[in-house]
Amino acid sequence: MSGIEVTAKRPTARGARSESGVRASRQSGLNDLLARVILIIAALTPIPLGSNRPFFWAINALIVGLVGLAYVAVLRGAREPFRIGLGRLWPSAALYAVVAIYLTVQALPLGQLAVGVSQLLAVSPRTGGDLAADAISLSPNSTWLMLMRWATYGVLFLLVVQVSTRAHRRDLMLNAIVAIIAGYAIFGLASLLQFGDTLLSMPKWAYEGSATGTFVNRNSFATFLSFGAVVTVTMLAGTFVRQDDGEVGDDRRLRFDPIVLVYLLALAAIVAALLATESRMGAFAGLVGCLSVVILAQRRLRWHRGWYLLWVPAGLAILGAAVYLYGQGLVERLGSQAAAADVRLDLYAQVIEMIRARPLLGYGGGAFEQAFQLFHHLPVSPDLVWDRAHNTYLALWAELGLVVGSIPILLVAVGAVRLAWKSSSAGSDWTGRVAAVGAIVVAATHSLADFSLEIQANTILFVVLLGIGTSAQMQRRSTH
């Protein structure tokens, strides 16, 4: 009798069980609806030229804000808590708020408070003398706009985190993202090859002969496609991860899933469009991002290394065919890489000169174009208006200062480490986490030489992928 353990549990009332189940079902239904709304937002934002205009920033901020308010109102009405509260996002949420607060401070007319403050805000351009300023930002209106975008991304991230707590919903969103980006890839190729190389049926004013889709800039379109490539490769590898977890059988043999053909077709369209953009850094970033996903998959599927060796020849054949059909312009542009690098290095040297002149305060969020004119000189061409730093890291440091400008970089870097950590033992959370890691690798790589994450359509997709990965990682941790 000593070996028998007796346990007792007070039965739950039938009414209580029913009420709890109804509330859980109600919130799940609400999250299903919200997930579809988020996907619609991510699908539509690239259409108006990548949403790279203040008018579309305001429209998107209004839409995301109204969706967030409606979601909170419904939850409060049902007396339901958030699936993942702000407390669980500490200290990342606090650091995110610090950037928002500093953007507000930059835009305020602090120089009108006292003469001494105005002197502290003066800017010393390269030509000599001091330029008086009433605010830290040289363009307060641009800084208010950046604050609006920053708030939009924060609210969107919180909404994505709430709806991505269930594995089936994460898979739905990731599969939808593959379909969305594959659709844009096909449209980009059709616009280039069948519709007379047009931009939304309009004559192009830049990047003729390159696939740009609905974006003006081919590099921005390349980043968008690279996000799709890493998500597709992740979902492709995820079919083997599910089999390894025993969802398709208890034996260790991998079986062919017909969905693999769908992912391969989507990947072929995305890669073809990516090469047709002729974006050198965009193609390189996509390649690095896909390799990072393959490495994480290799670690996860340590029992099945032979299968990946079989995919290598097929992958190389597909890549070779895509380069032959759509990548000849990209190959030709590789020959001018040295000259382009020299131009960028000269530009970066002058941006660093800007940062040294005002390392802590910065020149204001979104105010790079106005500030750079004070430091622009030869050998950087005076025939062009340099409204971007062509390096997101330098742009953040120039606009927000070295301290606050490092916070977004730190948040993304820490997120990448958390997502990749112990991913080799992940289960249903694997695809969400690894897709986010691949997107971070793409963004971090391409941001070294361009400004793709400063285009709102790309940033919104990036935030959605980060939210999916973060929710998957947090659900895994809470389960353990």
Steps between C-alpha positions, in 0.01 A plus 500: 500500500796732557569502126156630414460876467155641538421838348182698513381797303193706566270470198439816309143611468343438162401864466854620580647264239250616243563869573879454481472313172272765350744778599798312360311433178394866478856627534629239256241610246598863554868414450418306184328809364784730607758274336319534169477879538876517563566292190282733294700799629830328415367408155374849410775726632745422214249608233528882530871517411602305809303747720803729483303826525377698805138467384520121511686509833204689644245263343683193631538655846126571506412147392734328747389734779130437438555125480693512828229705672227267378693195620557648847137609525370152417736337750403747771132447426548125540727553805774305330872564557765522230653165413843663541506814712748786494653368821629196317663722238706685760762655461463512121174695529668757726788549256252537215323771701832678559543547123144636471559743787828620351338560161246718679777691678685550170195659337410736787608869471738480795705793373217739584529422869824690561796651319739245645295210365500654154878523505528134597284403203710692246648293217855552372505415129814414308518846342546660841286716727201393705147437376238599756222253571190507720475121519739207502352392169591703194163397357243461781222409258706207371565391858128506585442281194768257616336488844170413330668216308677379815169487689336318208764228508472463878122456495521261205764290679282471811201390291704238314637363827144452631370310198809283450475306825351198321707283265222458242456878479875555457508247217199668339672838509833369372336311214302811412821705498655251256196533273499882524868540415484239223211698354703821507794315343284382209357849460851650501614264227186564297543877532858471379458247220139522385368847586778710350713541816245720676428596860132436577428560130687832513831577324796451733712797599780286646652151475387422147583144401479374858209333677355736759148363547294768673812660651689789345838369615624159384699451821189545714314247286798264534478513881126430483567197277785382723263495797274278293790274406602434861139438607449256212821312578396489866159354418665251264735382775209508745332213316798281597506637855138395550583150380801491731266583790293192417196686371497289183615174654711351775780370277807706409448489123412821323203490265430725207233761572325640188507849656875496427423547129292808578781652706753423225285670237457804725873508569581478129276802424647700789862421408438583134354838592781562750762447232301715255525793742875507424556600861844376598468544874137390492590168338791454739281574804240252378767234452644557848152491654411172328833347603434595862165320482663193343766493774234517774302228320812286474551527874137414565496202260829347611365151426434575136810668357486286188172654389651847488789374291246380245340845485830680430534395132132580435538840666811581299326399177200724578729789593706456184189498281366810675829686451507405132140611439465801729836585653718607211463866592600419856810317383596798282453741792737293714780627278436858618499406868839663568395840364172490692686407818728803465198734472336347806819517706537871422139554604545301822810703587298821485214349703753401765623859492141606576477259791826623651373859492192410707547150643248500785207716391480406134334719239145378545309192393431513128714814458796344322435678170504846660798428726721339234491815287711670769779244458469403132816566298713341231578226407134410568313616190326839541270415207288272719281569802610255765184456704613165646820380660482169307591332829226466762747473787670829411160659438380409851816633662490822296132567571463375860855514632728214594315407820133507401582406140653175624181391678314372189813311395533352850134395512523314169837340587378373838183374336703304244705333774191406697327359194798295384585378851399135545323499164657160435262353759192700396176332401190675368668835569791426262365656180393825668832545676722409205303709249554800726872423530532478122318833459733662754805369314366640171420838656829524689703412191325724250490790746880514480476648150146626452184636661243228429374498860428871467228407247180441696370199306821313580497608864140391550577154359815486715301591813239233423771233470668621821168486682431145380844384609486677837159354581618151404810533719301633798239227472777241498651654813167520684425137410827387655 
